[in-house]
Amino acid sequence: MSKLLFMFLAAMWFSAGPVWAQVFKEGTITASASDCTAAGGARVTLELPPNAGSATITLSGTWAGTVQFSTTADGNNYTSLNGDPFPSGTAVSSSTANGRWAFNVSALSQICVRASAYTSGTINVGIRYSVAAAKSRGGSSTTGGIDNVRDC
């Protein structure tokens, strides 16, 4: 009986396949900030582990303003980060409307969403990272020498 149970559990274990780790963070923005170090409802950030490969940002809610996508590799110096909108479109580093964007975040330590201009409403922010790499259509950071992986 114990051999049968062991074989059953072993079969389940080896047939499970790979499990991709994902972490999700939600927050709201109700004020503007000049950078990602500001406190008090002006930003949502997510710390990234060394093995993070991709991230998605989702914006929703009823709001008026401009949201910036930023990142840092050293935890101090933030730069703009371009993301590809779903389902298609040109890579951007900011938004004035709800939507979802994909980013390559390899070698980065944090991703930040902040309102550079805020008029009204609540900006609901969701940030998810995965260890799997994101397919890129050429998005990259715009300053600071951080360059995202591109498909050939």
C-alpha positions in Angstrom: 0.0 0.0 0.0 2.8 2.5 0.9 4.6 1.7 -2.4 1.4 2.4 -4.3 0.9 5.7 -2.5 4.5 6.7 -3.1 4.2 5.9 -6.8 1.0 7.9 -7.0 2.5 11.0 -5.3 5.7 10.8 -7.4 3.6 10.6 -10.6 1.6 13.7 -9.5 4.8 15.6 -8.6 6.6 14.9 -11.9 3.6 15.6 -14.0 2.8 19.0 -12.5 5.1 20.8 -14.9 6.8 24.1 -14.2 5.2 26.7 -12.0 5.9 30.3 -13.0 6.1 32.7 -10.0 4.1 35.9 -10.1 3.6 38.6 -7.6 0.9 41.2 -7.7 0.6 44.5 -6.0 -2.4 46.9 -6.0 -2.7 50.5 -5.0 -4.3 53.8 -5.7 -3.1 57.2 -6.7 -4.9 60.3 -5.6 -2.2 63.0 -5.8 0.7 64.0 -8.0 4.4 63.6 -7.4 7.6 64.9 -9.0 9.4 61.6 -8.5 9.1 58.1 -7.2 10.4 58.9 -3.8 7.3 60.9 -2.8 4.9 59.6 -0.2 1.2 59.9 0.4 -0.9 58.5 -2.4 1.1 59.7 -5.3 2.8 56.5 -6.4 2.6 52.7 -6.4 5.9 50.8 -6.4 6.9 47.1 -6.5 10.2 45.8 -5.5 11.6 43.3 -8.1 13.7 40.3 -7.3 16.9 39.5 -9.3 15.1 36.9 -11.4 12.2 39.2 -12.5 11.9 39.1 -16.3 8.6 40.9 -17.1 6.0 43.1 -15.6 2.5 44.3 -16.5 0.9 47.5 -15.2 -2.9 47.9 -15.3 -4.6 51.3 -14.8 -8.3 51.5 -14.1 -10.8 53.8 -12.4 -12.4 57.2 -13.2 -9.6 59.8 -13.1 -8.0 62.7 -14.9 -4.3 63.2 -15.0 -1.0 61.8 -16.4 0.7 58.7 -15.1 4.4 58.0 -15.6 6.0 54.6 -15.7 9.5 54.6 -14.1 12.1 52.2 -12.9 15.4 52.0 -11.0 18.3 49.5 -11.1 20.1 50.9 -8.0 17.1 51.9 -5.8 17.8 55.6 -6.0 18.0 56.9 -9.6 14.7 56.6 -11.4 14.3 56.7 -15.2 11.4 56.5 -17.6 10.4 53.0 -18.6 8.7 52.3 -22.0 5.9 49.7 -22.0 4.0 48.1 -24.8 0.2 48.5 -24.6 -2.1 45.5 -24.9 -3.3 44.4 -27.3 -1.1 46.5 -29.6 0.4 49.9 -30.1 3.5 52.0 -29.8 5.6 51.7 -26.6 5.0 54.6 -24.1 6.4 55.8 -20.8 3.2 57.5 -19.7 -0.6 57.4 -20.0 -3.6 59.6 -19.6 -6.1 56.7 -19.8 -6.9 53.3 -18.4 -5.2 50.3 -20.0 -2.5 47.6 -19.6 1.1 47.7 -20.6 3.9 45.1 -20.7 7.5 45.8 -19.6 10.8 44.0 -19.7 12.3 44.5 -16.2 15.4 42.2 -16.3 18.2 43.7 -14.1 15.9 46.3 -12.5 15.2 46.5 -8.8 11.9 48.4 -8.7 9.0 49.5 -10.9 7.1 52.7 -10.1 3.8 54.2 -11.3 3.3 57.8 -10.3 1.0 60.7 -11.3 3.1 63.5 -12.7 -0.1 65.5 -13.2 -3.3 64.8 -11.2 -6.7 66.5 -11.5 -9.3 64.3 -10.0 -10.6 60.8 -9.3 -8.8 57.6 -8.1 -6.3 55.8 -10.3 -6.4 52.1 -9.5 -2.9 50.6 -10.2 -2.1 46.9 -10.5 1.5 45.8 -11.0 2.4 42.2 -11.6 5.8 40.7 -12.3 6.9 37.3 -13.5 10.2 35.5 -13.9 9.2 34.8 -17.5 10.5 37.3 -20.0 8.1 39.6 -21.8 7.9 39.7 -25.6 9.0 43.1 -26.6 8.3 45.2 -29.6 11.3 47.4 -28.9 10.4 49.1 -25.6 13.3 50.4 -23.5 14.1 52.8 -20.8 14.7 56.3 -22.1 17.6 57.4 -19.9 20.1 56.1 -17.5 21.7 53.4 -19.7 19.2 50.7 -18.8 18.2 48.9 -22.0 15.5 46.2 -22.3 15.9 43.0 -24.1 14.6 43.1 -27.7 13.3 40.3 -29.9 15.3 39.7 -33.1 
